[in-house]
């Protein structure tokens, strides 16, 4: 009788382990983007608010809503950020950021990047950019926007 109870108990424990393993392996995949160790996830077109720190040629504005920035991949370690051409804010300085994947979904500029900072958050599909002047002609800005 004790052998039978032990056998039943063992079967129940094994079944619980199998069910638990199945539940963990089938955890929800909400379709969130994963960068798989690359910076490609941050490439795209973004719309948001751009704040200019300095004077823009032919404009007295310092804040632009619905501004568009385009992020392109230069190589496996660099992203280029460019303002949409033909806009009042288009004169802001184009920047190339050295970046790296962060955790499983985000991309950020490396510490000490002289161009400024860039942070892409996959959960929100948003980007934050803060530029630093590297010459007297650079026009610094910050941008906070969402991927289109």
VOKOL-104175 format. One line per 3 residues: number of its first residue (from 1); their letters; for each residue x negated, y, z of N, C-alpha, C, O. Coordinates in Angstrom, 2 decimals, decimal comma. Layout:
<atoms>
NUM = a = X Y Z X Y Z X Y Z X Y Z | ...
</atoms>
This chain:
<atoms>
1 = xxx = -0,82 -1,19 0,00 0,00 0,00 0,00 -0,87 1,26 0,00 -0,57 2,21 -0,72 | -1,95 1,27 0,81 -2,83 2,43 0,85 -3,52 2,63 -0,48 -3,74 3,76 -0,90 | -3,87 1,51 -1,15 -4,49 1,62 -2,47 -3,55 2,27 -3,45 -3,97 3,07 -4,28
4 = xxx = -2,28 1,94 -3,39 -1,28 2,48 -4,29 -1,11 3,98 -4,06 -1,05 4,74 -5,03 | -1,05 4,44 -2,80 -0,92 5,86 -2,49 -2,16 6,62 -2,92 -2,06 7,74 -3,43 | -3,35 6,03 -2,72 -4,59 6,66 -3,13 -4,62 6,80 -4,66 -5,04 7,84 -5,18
7 = xxx = -4,17 5,77 -5,36 -4,14 5,79 -6,82 -3,18 6,87 -7,32 -3,50 7,62 -8,25 | -1,99 6,96 -6,70 -1,02 7,99 -7,09 -1,57 9,38 -6,80 -1,43 10,29 -7,62 | -2,20 9,54 -5,64 -2,78 10,83 -5,27 -3,87 11,23 -6,25 -3,97 12,39 -6,64
10 = xxx = -4,69 10,26 -6,64 -5,77 10,53 -7,60 -5,20 10,96 -8,95 -5,72 11,88 -9,58 | -4,15 10,30 -9,37 -3,52 10,64 -10,65 -2,94 12,05 -10,59 -3,08 12,82 -11,54 | -2,30 12,39 -9,47 -1,71 13,72 -9,32 -2,81 14,78 -9,35 -2,64 15,82 -10,00
13 = xxx = -3,93 14,54 -8,67 -5,03 15,50 -8,66 -5,60 15,69 -10,06 -5,83 16,82 -10,49 | -5,81 14,59 -10,78 -6,33 14,67 -12,14 -5,35 15,43 -13,04 -5,77 16,25 -13,86 | -4,08 15,15 -12,90 -3,07 15,84 -13,71 -3,09 17,35 -13,43 -3,00 18,16 -14,35
16 = xxx = -3,21 17,72 -12,15 -3,27 19,13 -11,79 -4,50 19,80 -12,39 -4,43 20,93 -12,88 | -5,63 19,11 -12,36 -6,85 19,66 -12,96 -6,69 19,84 -14,47 -7,12 20,85 -15,02 | -6,09 18,87 -15,12 -5,87 18,97 -16,57 -4,94 20,13 -16,90 -5,21 20,91 -17,81
19 = xxx = -3,83 20,23 -16,17 -2,88 21,32 -16,40 -3,54 22,66 -16,13 -3,36 23,60 -16,90 | -4,29 22,77 -15,06 -4,99 24,01 -14,72 -5,99 24,38 -15,82 -6,06 25,54 -16,23 | -6,75 23,41 -16,30 -7,70 23,66 -17,40 -6,99 24,11 -18,66 -7,49 24,99 -19,38
22 = xxx = -5,83 23,53 -18,94 -5,05 23,92 -20,11 -4,55 25,36 -19,97 -4,58 26,12 -20,93 | -4,10 25,72 -18,77 -3,60 27,07 -18,54 -4,71 28,10 -18,70 -4,49 29,16 -19,28 | -5,89 27,80 -18,22 -7,00 28,74 -18,32 -7,45 28,86 -19,77 -7,72 29,97 -20,24
25 = xxx = -7,54 27,75 -20,48 -8,00 27,80 -21,87 -6,99 28,46 -22,79 -7,36 28,91 -23,87 | -5,75 28,52 -22,40 -4,72 29,13 -23,21 -4,30 30,48 -22,64 -3,15 30,89 -22,80 | -5,22 31,15 -21,97 -4,88 32,45 -21,42 -4,45 33,39 -22,53 -4,82 33,22 -23,69
28 = xxx = -3,66 34,39 -22,16 -3,08 35,26 -23,17 -4,17 36,03 -23,93 -5,11 36,55 -23,33 | -4,02 36,07 -25,22 -4,90 36,86 -26,08 -4,00 37,91 -26,70 -3,30 37,65 -27,68 | -4,01 39,08 -26,12 -3,06 40,12 -26,51 -3,42 40,80 -27,82 -2,86 41,84 -28,16
31 = xxx = -4,36 40,21 -28,56 -4,74 40,83 -29,82 -5,69 41,98 -29,64 -5,97 42,70 -30,60 | -6,21 42,19 -28,42 -7,13 43,30 -28,21 -8,42 43,02 -28,98 -8,86 41,87 -29,10 | -9,00 44,08 -29,48 -10,21 43,96 -30,28 -11,37 43,52 -29,40 -11,47 43,92 -28,24
34 = xxx = -12,24 42,71 -29,95 -13,48 42,30 -29,29 -14,61 42,70 -30,21 -14,50 42,56 -31,43 | -15,69 43,18 -29,65 -16,77 43,63 -30,52 -17,79 42,55 -30,81 -18,64 42,75 -31,68 | -17,74 41,43 -30,12 -18,63 40,31 -30,38 -20,09 40,74 -30,48 -20,85 40,16 -31,26
37 = xxx = -20,49 41,74 -29,71 -21,87 42,16 -29,68 -22,28 43,11 -30,79 -23,48 43,34 -30,99 | -21,33 43,67 -31,52 -21,66 44,63 -32,57 -21,01 45,97 -32,26 -20,17 46,09 -31,37 | -21,41 46,97 -33,02 -20,85 48,31 -32,84 -19,75 48,60 -33,85 -19,17 49,69 -33,85
40 = xxx = -19,45 47,65 -34,71 -18,46 47,83 -35,79 -17,08 48,25 -35,30 -16,35 48,94 -36,00 | -16,73 47,84 -34,09 -15,41 48,11 -33,56 -15,13 49,62 -33,45 -13,98 50,03 -33,50 | -16,18 50,43 -33,31 -16,01 51,88 -33,13 -15,91 52,63 -34,46 -15,58 53,82 -34,46
43 = xxx = -16,17 51,98 -35,57 -16,12 52,63 -36,87 -14,67 52,94 -37,23 -13,79 52,09 -37,06 | -14,42 54,16 -37,73 -13,06 54,51 -38,13 -12,83 56,00 -38,14 -13,76 56,80 -37,98 | -11,57 56,37 -38,32 -11,15 57,77 -38,34 -10,35 58,04 -37,07 -9,49 57,25 -36,68
46 = xxx = -10,65 59,18 -36,43 -10,04 59,52 -35,16 -9,37 60,89 -35,25 -9,86 61,80 -35,92 | -8,25 61,02 -34,56 -7,55 62,30 -34,49 -7,40 62,67 -33,03 -7,00 61,85 -32,20 | -7,73 63,94 -32,72 -7,64 64,37 -31,33 -7,96 65,83 -31,16 -7,78 66,64 -32,07
49 = xxx = -8,44 66,17 -29,97 -8,75 67,56 -29,62 -10,25 67,78 -29,67 -11,02 67,03 -29,08 | -10,65 68,83 -30,39 -12,05 69,19 -30,53 -12,27 70,55 -29,88 -11,59 71,52 -30,22 | -13,22 70,63 -28,96 -13,58 71,88 -28,29 -14,96 72,29 -28,76 -15,91 71,52 -28,62
52 = xxx = -15,09 73,48 -29,31 -16,36 73,98 -29,84 -17,02 74,85 -28,80 -16,38 75,69 -28,17 | -18,34 74,64 -28,61 -19,13 75,44 -27,67 -20,09 76,29 -28,48 -21,22 75,88 -28,75 | -19,64 77,46 -28,86 -20,42 78,35 -29,71 -19,52 78,93 -30,77 -18,30 78,77 -30,73
55 = xxx = -20,12 79,62 -31,73 -19,35 80,28 -32,79 -19,34 79,45 -34,05 -20,38 78,96 -34,51 | -18,16 79,32 -34,61 -18,00 78,67 -35,91 -17,97 79,74 -36,99 -17,36 80,80 -36,80 | -18,61 79,49 -38,12 -18,51 80,45 -39,23 -17,05 80,55 -39,70 -16,36 79,54 -39,83
58 = xxx = -16,59 81,74 -39,95 -15,25 82,01 -40,50 -14,10 81,55 -39,60 -13,00 81,30 -40,09 | -14,34 81,44 -38,30 -13,26 81,05 -37,40 -13,51 81,64 -36,02 -14,65 81,70 -35,55 | -12,44 82,08 -35,38 -12,54 82,60 -34,02 -11,97 81,60 -33,02 -11,92 81,88 -31,82
61 = xxx = -11,55 80,45 -33,50 -10,99 79,41 -32,64 -12,11 78,62 -31,97 -13,21 78,48 -32,51 | -11,80 78,11 -30,79 -12,73 77,26 -30,06 -12,11 75,91 -29,72 -12,81 74,98 -29,32 | -10,81 75,80 -29,89 -10,10 74,56 -29,60 -9,23 74,20 -30,80 -8,48 75,03 -31,31
64 = xxx = -9,35 72,95 -31,24 -8,60 72,48 -32,40 -7,85 71,21 -32,03 -8,44 70,23 -31,59 | -6,53 71,26 -32,21 -5,70 70,09 -31,98 -5,54 69,37 -33,31 -5,62 70,00 -34,37 | -5,33 68,08 -33,27 -5,19 67,26 -34,48 -6,43 67,34 -35,36 -6,34 67,22 -36,58
67 = xxx = -7,59 67,54 -34,75 -8,85 67,52 -35,49 -9,16 66,08 -35,86 -8,76 65,15 -35,16 | -9,88 65,90 -36,95 -10,21 64,56 -37,43 -11,73 64,40 -37,50 -12,43 65,20 -38,12 | -12,22 63,34 -36,85 -13,63 62,96 -36,94 -13,72 61,59 -37,57 -12,86 60,73 -37,36
70 = xxx = -14,77 61,39 -38,34 -15,00 60,12 -39,01 -16,27 59,51 -38,46 -17,33 60,15 -38,45 | -16,16 58,27 -37,99 -17,31 57,54 -37,45 -17,68 56,44 -38,43 -16,87 55,59 -38,77 | -18,94 56,48 -38,88 -19,44 55,48 -39,82 -20,66 54,79 -39,23 -21,35 55,33 -38,37
73 = xxx = -20,91 53,59 -39,71 -22,06 52,82 -39,23 -23,27 53,14 -40,08 -23,21 53,06 -41,31 | -24,38 53,51 -39,44 -25,64 53,78 -40,14 -26,42 52,48 -40,25 -26,88 52,11 -41,33 | -26,58 51,80 -39,13 -27,22 50,48 -39,07 -26,72 49,78 -37,81 -25,76 50,24 -37,19
76 = xxx = -27,35 48,68 -37,42 -26,82 47,89 -36,30 -26,89 48,61 -34,95 -26,28 48,15 -33,98 | -27,62 49,72 -34,88 -27,78 50,43 -33,61 -27,33 51,89 -33,65 -27,42 52,58 -32,64 | -26,83 52,38 -34,79 -26,51 53,81 -34,91 -25,15 54,05 -35,56 -24,77 53,38 -36,52
79 = xxx = -24,43 55,03 -34,99 -23,17 55,50 -35,56 -23,30 56,98 -35,89 -23,90 57,74 -35,13 | -22,73 57,38 -37,03 -22,74 58,79 -37,44 -21,34 59,35 -37,26 -20,36 58,72 -37,66 | -21,27 60,54 -36,66 -19,99 61,22 -36,42 -19,97 62,49 -37,25 -20,85 63,34 -37,14
82 = xxx = -18,93 62,60 -38,09 -18,79 63,73 -39,01 -17,37 64,28 -38,91 -16,40 63,52 -38,82 | -17,25 65,60 -38,92 -15,93 66,23 -38,94 -15,36 66,15 -40,35 -16,11 66,18 -41,33 | -14,06 66,06 -40,44 -13,38 66,04 -41,74 -13,73 67,32 -42,49 -13,69 68,41 -41,93
85 = xxx = -14,07 67,18 -43,77 -14,44 68,35 -44,56 -13,22 69,19 -44,94 -12,10 68,68 -45,00 | -13,46 70,48 -45,18 -12,40 71,38 -45,61 -11,56 71,96 -44,48 -10,55 72,61 -44,74 | -11,96 71,74 -43,23 -11,21 72,25 -42,08 -11,99 73,39 -41,43 -13,19 73,54 -41,67
88 = xxx = -11,31 74,20 -40,62 -11,97 75,30 -39,92 -13,10 74,81 -39,01 -14,08 75,53 -38,80 | -12,96 73,62 -38,48 -13,95 73,06 -37,56 -15,03 72,22 -38,26 -15,89 71,65 -37,59 | -14,98 72,12 -39,57 -15,90 71,25 -40,33 -17,36 71,61 -40,18 -18,23 70,80 -40,48
91 = xxx = -17,66 72,82 -39,72 -19,05 73,26 -39,58 -19,74 72,70 -38,34 -20,94 72,91 -38,17 | -19,01 71,99 -37,46 -19,68 71,42 -36,30 -20,75 70,45 -36,80 -20,60 69,85 -37,86 | -21,80 70,32 -36,03 -22,97 69,56 -36,46 -22,69 68,06 -36,50 -22,22 67,47 -35,53
94 = xxx = -23,00 67,47 -37,65 -22,93 66,01 -37,80 -23,99 65,40 -36,90 -25,11 65,90 -36,83 | -23,65 64,32 -36,22 -24,59 63,70 -35,29 -24,69 62,20 -35,53 -23,73 61,54 -35,92 | -25,89 61,68 -35,29 -26,13 60,24 -35,32 -26,48 59,83 -33,89 -27,39 60,38 -33,27
97 = xxx = -25,74 58,85 -33,37 -25,92 58,37 -32,01 -26,49 56,96 -32,01 -26,03 56,10 -32,75 | -27,50 56,74 -31,18 -27,95 55,37 -30,95 -26,99 54,79 -29,92 -26,81 55,35 -28,84 | -26,36 53,67 -30,26 -25,31 53,09 -29,43 -25,58 51,61 -29,20 -26,44 50,99 -29,83
100 = xxx = -24,79 51,05 -28,27 -24,87 49,62 -27,99 -23,50 49,13 -27,54 -22,71 49,90 -26,99 | -23,22 47,84 -27,77 -21,97 47,27 -27,25 -22,00 47,29 -25,73 -23,06 47,18 -25,11 | -20,83 47,42 -25,13 -20,72 47,45 -23,68 -19,61 46,50 -23,26 -18,50 46,58 -23,79
103 = xxx = -19,89 45,63 -22,35 -18,97 44,59 -21,90 -18,52 43,80 -23,13 -19,37 43,42 -23,94 | -17,23 43,55 -23,29 -16,75 42,80 -24,45 -16,08 43,67 -25,49 -15,92 43,25 -26,64 | -15,69 44,88 -25,13 -14,87 45,64 -26,06 -15,34 47,05 -26,35 -14,98 47,60 -27,38
106 = xxx = -16,13 47,64 -25,50 -16,49 49,04 -25,64 -17,84 49,23 -26,31 -18,64 48,30 -26,40 | -18,07 50,45 -26,78 -19,35 50,83 -27,37 -19,71 52,18 -26,77 -18,86 53,06 -26,65 | -20,98 52,35 -26,39 -21,38 53,65 -25,85 -22,79 53,99 -26,30 -23,57 53,11 -26,67
109 = xxx = -23,09 55,29 -26,26 -24,44 55,73 -26,62 -25,40 55,31 -25,53 -25,04 55,20 -24,36 | -26,65 55,07 -25,93 -27,65 54,66 -24,95 -28,03 55,87 -24,08 -27,96 57,01 -24,53 | -28,43 55,60 -22,87 -28,85 56,66 -21,95 -30,10 57,33 -22,51 -31,03 56,66 -22,96
112 = xxx = -30,11 58,65 -22,46 -31,26 59,40 -22,97 -31,13 59,78 -24,43 -32,07 60,33 -25,01 | -29,99 59,50 -25,05 -29,76 59,86 -26,45 -29,74 61,37 -26,57 -28,91 62,02 -25,93 | -30,62 61,95 -27,36 -30,73 63,41 -27,48 -29,56 64,04 -28,23 -29,33 65,24 -28,13
115 = xxx = -28,82 63,25 -28,99 -27,67 63,76 -29,74 -26,50 64,12 -28,84 -25,65 64,93 -29,21 | -26,45 63,50 -27,66 -25,32 63,68 -26,76 -24,82 62,33 -26,30 -25,61 61,40 -26,11 | -23,51 62,23 -26,13 -22,95 60,95 -25,70 -21,71 60,60 -26,51 -20,99 61,47 -27,00
118 = xxx = -21,49 59,31 -26,64 -20,34 58,76 -27,37 -19,86 57,57 -26,58 -20,66 56,76 -26,11 | -18,55 57,46 -26,43 -17,97 56,30 -25,73 -16,70 55,90 -26,46 -15,76 56,68 -26,57 | -16,68 54,66 -26,95 -15,49 54,09 -27,58 -14,88 53,08 -26,62 -15,58 52,20 -26,10
121 = xxx = -13,58 53,21 -26,37 -12,86 52,30 -25,49 -11,84 51,53 -26,32 -10,89 52,12 -26,85 | -12,03 50,23 -26,44 -11,16 49,42 -27,29 -9,74 49,30 -26,75 -8,79 49,28 -27,53 | -9,59 49,22 -25,42 -8,24 49,09 -24,85 -7,33 50,22 -25,31 -6,16 49,99 -25,63
124 = xxx = -7,86 51,43 -25,34 -7,06 52,59 -25,74 -7,30 52,96 -27,20 -6,63 53,85 -27,73 | -8,25 52,29 -27,86 -8,66 52,62 -29,22 -8,95 54,12 -29,32 -8,46 54,81 -30,22 | -9,75 54,58 -28,37 -10,06 56,01 -28,32 -11,57 56,23 -28,24 -12,34 55,32 -27,92
127 = xxx = -11,96 57,46 -28,54 -13,37 57,81 -28,52 -13,54 59,16 -27,83 -12,68 60,04 -27,92 | -14,65 59,29 -27,12 -15,03 60,56 -26,54 -16,44 60,87 -27,03 -17,34 60,03 -26,92 | -16,62 62,07 -27,56 -17,92 62,50 -28,08 -18,27 63,84 -27,44 -17,44 64,74 -27,38
130 = xxx = -19,49 63,95 -26,97 -20,03 65,21 -26,43 -21,39 65,40 -27,09 -22,30 64,60 -26,86 | -21,56 66,44 -27,89 -22,83 66,64 -28,59 -23,74 67,59 -27,83 -23,29 68,40 -27,02 | -25,02 67,49 -28,12 -26,05 68,37 -27,57 -26,78 69,03 -28,72 -27,05 68,38 -29,74
133 = xxx = -27,12 70,30 -28,59 -27,87 71,01 -29,63 -29,30 70,49 -29,65 -29,94 70,32 -28,62 | -29,79 70,24 -30,86 -31,17 69,83 -31,05 -31,94 70,84 -31,89 -33,14 70,70 -32,14 | -31,22 71,88 -32,33 -31,84 72,99 -33,05 -30,98 74,23 -32,82 -29,86 74,14 -32,33
136 = xxx = -31,52 75,38 -33,19 -30,82 76,65 -32,99 -29,55 76,74 -33,84 -28,65 77,52 -33,52 | -29,47 75,98 -34,91 -28,31 76,06 -35,80 -27,22 75,03 -35,46 -26,14 75,07 -36,05 | -27,49 74,15 -34,54 -26,48 73,14 -34,16 -25,29 73,80 -33,49 -25,44 74,72 -32,69
139 = xxx = -24,11 73,31 -33,82 -22,87 73,76 -33,17 -22,40 72,59 -32,31 -21,98 71,55 -32,83 | -22,46 72,78 -30,99 -22,08 71,73 -30,05 -20,56 71,66 -29,91 -19,85 72,65 -30,10 | -20,07 70,46 -29,57 -18,64 70,28 -29,37 -18,39 69,03 -28,53 -19,26 68,19 -28,33
142 = xxx = -17,16 68,95 -28,06 -16,67 67,71 -27,45 -15,41 67,32 -28,20 -14,70 68,17 -28,74 | -15,13 66,04 -28,23 -13,96 65,52 -28,94 -13,41 64,35 -28,16 -14,15 63,50 -27,68 | -12,10 64,33 -28,04 -11,39 63,23 -27,39 -10,24 62,86 -28,30 -9,33 63,67 -28,50
145 = xxx = -10,26 61,65 -28,86 -9,22 61,30 -29,80 -8,98 59,81 -29,92 -9,69 58,99 -29,34 | -7,95 59,47 -30,67 -7,52 58,09 -30,87 -7,76 57,64 -32,30 -7,72 58,43 -33,24 | -8,01 56,37 -32,44 -8,25 55,76 -33,75 -6,96 55,79 -34,57 -5,88 55,49 -34,06
148 = x = -7,10 56,13 -35,82 -5,94 56,18 -36,71 -5,79 54,92 -37,50 -4,86 54,79 -38,30
</atoms>
